[in-house]
Amino acid sequence: MPWKDVIKQLLKRKLAMACLVAIVFCLFMAVTARLWVPDTDLTPNAGLDSVENLRDRRISAAASKLKKENEKLSDDEARAQAATEIDAEFKDNEPTVTGLERHYHPPGWFLAFDAGHPHWEKTGNDEAGTKNPPMPMDQRSWGVTDARFWRFPMGCDIDGVSVLAKIIRGLELAFIIGIVPTLISAFIATIMGLAAGYFGKWIDDIIGFFMSVLASIPLLLLLIAFIQAVKDSERISRWFESVGVGDDKKPIRLLILVLVVIGITTWVGLCRLIRAEVIKHKSREYVQAARALGCGEMRIIFKHILPNVFHIVIISFTLAFVGSVGLEVYLSYVGIGIDATLPTWGQVIKASTTELQRDPSVWWPLASATGALFVVSLSFSLFGDALRDALDPKLRT
């Protein structure tokens, strides 16, 4: 089916176009995530949204930037120079802070709508050992136009880090986790499916045996077993060190292992689809005509058959993307694979489940992470369905 017709079919689906816009926006935010949220915004801090705390974070970020620009500067010199710049900025423009003296607090808009909420109370005790008093009532009247209303739109977690910052940086990792394993599994499935479907006989038997073995093992247990088996392997550790990923970059090493393991264990479903399509296509007239013209086997497979089954790979990619991101969340929840220092959505969900038991409950990190996962998953799923209908004439309505 010509791509012009596919685009016309997609343009008729308003919901699919809305999902595509959401996907493109998320991709843009993922690519530029480090510009919006530098590493310094993810470091645990006192959590007090005060001028002093904000000043310290700004100075740390500015000092790191100065060190990168001029490596000859010492840490003390960079920090002193940064302090001068930040103090001048604070003098001219008083920063907006909520004044909530707690390590965590809900989104500003949530507090603004409930002036009597327990989260207005200050945590901890004063120097005399008595409980700190809550914020005075006359300081709780945040309007929609007040900057404090939008200060933390998704609140702060238990470490005093903006949840929105973690969601944006998690979006970067979500696309990496969704794309890389999906490309690996799609490559394996395509090669295996083409070989099994076209050549048949003993090749089909061997590939079918591997598919049956992998399909018979629960996927999560298979992933856990693979990751546990390879993450402490001395041979793999030496290989990582040879390419510059040593023990000091262990979180990156674990991330790479998880990406590869997910990729090499999730190819079975797509392989079966491609195999069935190749069996159907290899007996058609255009393939017989290619044989009659003296085309070799590889030319027939990759030049003639593959283009006619590749739409299955494209459709499966959108659905497998969602599956890979979901698998990372499951693995992070059980504490396998992804390092806790990486701001993935799975790590946010894992850390936030224990905070639900607090009184009052800290619910916003879990709600924000699951909401972001829901939007990305729904967008890819709905767009994948529309793409399937557009690419397959039998399913078009």
Buried (B, 14 or more C-beta within 10 A) or exposed (E): EEEEEBEEBBEEBEEBBEBBEBBEEBEEBBEEBEEBBBEBBBEEBBBBBBBEBBBBBBBBBBBBBBBEEEEEBEEEBBBEBBBEBBEEEBEEEEBBBBBBBBBBBBBBBBBBEEEEBEBBBBBEEEEEEEEEEBBEEEBBEBEEEBEBBBBBBBBBBBBBBBBBBBBBBBBBBBBBBBBBBBBBBBEBBBBBBBBBBBBBEEBBEEBBEBBEEBEEEEBEEBBBBBBEEBBEEEEBBEEBEEEEBEEEBBEBBBBBBBBBBBBBBBBBBBBBBBBBBBBEBBEEEEBEEBEEEEBEEEEBBEEBBBEBBBBBBBBBBBBBBBBBBBBBBBBBEEEBBBBEEBBBBBBBBBBBEEBEEEEEEBBBBBBBBBEBBEBBBEBBBBBBBBBBBBBEEEEEE
